[in-house]
Amino acid sequence: MFTRRINEKTEVALGVPQFAEELYELTDTNRTFLKKWLPWLDSIKEPNDTKKFIAGELQRFAEGKGLFGVIFYEGRIAGVVGFNLIESDNQSGHIGYWLGEAYNGKGLMTDSVKDLIELGKEHYSLRRFEIRCAVENSKSRAIPERLGFVNEGTLRSVEKVYDKWYDHVVYGLVV
Ligand SMILES: CC(C)(COP(=O)(O)OP(=O)(O)OC[C@H]1O[C@@H](n2cnc3c(N)ncnc32)[C@H](O)[C@@H]1OP(=O)(O)O)[C@@H](O)C(=O)NCCC(=O)NCCS
């Protein structure tokens, strides 16, 4: 397993198909929690859907276009973090993440995103990092705010999550 040690109890591993079963289980048990902010839950109906998603992300990783990391807390999958998109020409990385509800409130995501930024600087020579959060998603917004990102403005009606349209705050960090 290719991992980055975040702290004593937490590691982030490159997502591989072997994680599909456990990651699907975490997704499935957190459907209601995640559906509030994430639009793709209905497309993940069985472990094989997670497996196909991971395979697609590995392909994008191989092309240098993305990085899908899986967060392990005390040896169990707790959530995901990564670059949804790496724009190598613009040296820019777009960060996305989610955690199972039981793993909220421990600082796991703030620490994992902090490490992802270091990885982005070191291995991809990134100089700009971007995180977009729904205006109302205060727990997600708190992550870039804790890490010193700048609120660069609001995109109006930019994402449909089930039947509701959301405005997004764009957070940027230029290093
Ligand atoms: C967004 C999301 C990842 C935030 O999770 P989180 O647990 O609040 O974030 P962190 O892991 O960074 O933990 C921060 C919390 O742990 C606390 N904490 C404890 N130890 C900490 C530490 N060492 N460092 C930072 N925070 C710590 C913080 O006080 C904070 O708690 P608070 O909100 O009560 O103040 C999670 O709620 C989630 O997955 N939501 C659904 C999906 C989603 O919205 N994804 C993002 C779409 S843009």
The ligand as an ORCA input file, in Angstrom:
! r2SCAN-3c Opt
* xyz 0 1
  C     -16.787     18.488      5.339
  C     -16.284     17.449      6.316
  C     -15.129     16.658      5.720
  C     -15.807     18.176      7.580
  O     -15.446     17.239      8.575
  P     -14.870     17.735      9.976
  O     -14.707     16.549     10.826
  O     -15.692     18.872     10.479
  O     -13.441     18.322      9.587
  P     -12.057     17.941     10.284
  O     -11.812     16.484     10.162
  O     -11.056     18.858      9.756
  O     -12.337     18.219     11.818
  C     -12.594     19.517     12.279
  C     -13.386     19.387     13.565
  O     -12.625     18.620     14.486
  C     -12.213     19.439     15.595
  N     -10.814     19.072     15.839
  C     -10.415     18.205     16.786
  N      -9.091     18.048     16.717
  C      -8.645     18.826     15.703
  C      -7.367     19.070     15.143
  N      -6.270     18.479     15.629
  N      -7.257     19.914     14.072
  C      -8.353     20.522     13.572
  N      -9.601     20.306     14.069
  C      -9.742     19.471     15.141
  C     -12.436     20.864     15.145
  O     -12.696     21.719     16.246
  C     -13.653     20.699     14.265
  O     -14.808     20.496     15.035
  P     -16.007     21.598     15.063
  O     -16.613     21.611     13.687
  O     -16.910     21.060     16.092
  O     -15.306     22.885     15.397
  C     -17.417     16.453      6.702
  O     -18.392     17.124      7.473
  C     -18.100     15.816      5.500
  O     -17.573     14.898      4.910
  N     -19.299     16.305      5.136
  C     -20.102     15.736      4.052
  C     -19.455     15.818      2.686
  C     -18.983     17.204      2.331
  O     -19.585     18.198      2.692
  N     -17.868     17.252      1.579
  C     -17.287     18.509      1.152
  C     -17.961     19.047     -0.048
  S     -17.262     20.616     -0.502
*
